């Protein structure tokens, strides 16, 4: 992004095409994964186990339920909000506020990407 102005930064993020939005869904890896793969961060994928590092739910670890590319958020098992009518819904979290502790390696392509 070229501008320093926050309004233009936000506008560019919201207007970014989907192939660029994938970069926004990256999260740092835990220390053990950093040493194993020699990478600092990776894209968050459904099935990864993550630990929340910022906000009200600090320290909670859970499996990623959904990854929303359009909104740039993820939802995690065990982190919910209670609505006014008493029902519970999954709380959206930005991927930059979590650390990946265990990777979902069911897809062979992902393992190749990490070992590149």
Secondary structure, 3 states (H helix, E strand, C coil): CCCCCHHHHHHHHHHCCHHHHHHHHEEEECHHHHHHHCCCEEECCCCCEEEECCCCCCCCEEEEEEEECCCCEEEECCCEEECCCCCEEECCECHHHEEEEECCCCCHHHHHHHHC
